[in-house]
């Protein structure tokens, strides 16, 4: 009886040790996978940013924000000066009945006081969102993305200036039967279309990576 009890005890102990070993092996494999993923992320960041020190990264960011600031200021100046020019000189026909520069009152969007205030606040919120994206740092919001978004940011600020000081946005570029627009609108379109294209490309790449990872896990 004693031998049987001892044998039974030994078997239970052996099973317990085996379970512990299996658990430890699983945990070790998990930690190894996490380390591999972290290493991949570090390598990806190195390929994107290069082996830069913190000082170098700060310098790069300062340069980038200077470029963005210059783009934003140039867009605002170009848009506002073009509007002043058209208001003072009236209609300019570049291509008869196809491309004309004149203030289109029907599309200039004049508002009553309440609607104007709501519209301005909405635009300011959107501008804050764009500013937040530009200030963000991750693998999706690259230098290229920030520069392209600065077009939408500059155009948005210029149109808000119109709404505050002129009561509505001045639209003066008339192309055939299309709705009238201005330089700020063109910059906003460039910024948002580029941002959506970059986001779609990034999302498709991430989905492809996730599918590959799932296949690798199944094979393991």
QUIJOPE-V867647 format. One record per residue. D_LAST is the distance of its C-alpha to the last C-alpha in Angstrom with 1 decimal. Layout:
d_last
D_LAST
D_LAST
//
This chain:
d_last
45.4
44.7
42.5
40.5
40.2
39.0
36.5
35.2
35.1
33.2
30.6
30.2
29.9
27.3
25.2
25.7
24.8
21.6
20.7
21.6
19.5
16.4
17.3
18.0
14.7
13.0
15.6
15.3
11.6
12.8
15.8
14.0
12.0
15.5
17.2
15.1
15.9
19.5
19.8
18.8
21.5
24.0
23.6
24.0
27.1
28.4
28.2
30.0
32.6
32.8
33.3
36.2
38.0
39.0
42.5
41.3
39.1
42.2
44.3
42.0
42.0
45.8
46.1
43.8
45.8
49.1
48.0
47.0
50.3
52.3
50.6
51.3
54.9
55.5
54.3
56.5
59.5
59.1
58.7
61.6
64.0
63.3
64.2
67.4
68.4
68.1
69.8
72.7
73.1
72.3
70.8
69.6
68.9
66.6
66.2
68.7
67.1
63.6
63.0
65.4
65.3
67.1
66.5
65.3
66.7
65.0
61.5
62.3
61.2
64.1
63.5
65.6
65.2
62.7
60.4
60.7
59.7
56.7
55.6
56.0
54.0
51.2
51.2
51.2
48.1
46.3
47.5
46.2
42.7
42.8
44.0
41.2
38.5
40.4
40.4
36.7
34.3
30.6
28.4
29.8
33.5
34.1
37.6
37.9
37.2
39.8
42.4
42.0
42.2
45.4
47.1
46.5
47.6
50.8
51.7
51.2
53.5
56.2
56.2
56.4
59.4
61.1
60.5
62.0
65.0
65.7
64.8
62.2
60.1
62.3
60.9
62.8
60.7
61.6
59.8
61.3
60.7
57.6
57.8
59.3
57.2
57.5
55.8
53.9
52.5
51.3
49.6
47.9
46.6
45.3
43.5
41.9
40.9
39.3
37.5
36.2
35.1
33.2
31.6
30.5
29.0
27.1
25.8
24.6
22.8
21.1
20.1
18.6
16.6
15.4
14.4
12.4
10.6
9.9
8.7
6.2
5.1
5.4
3.8
0.0
//
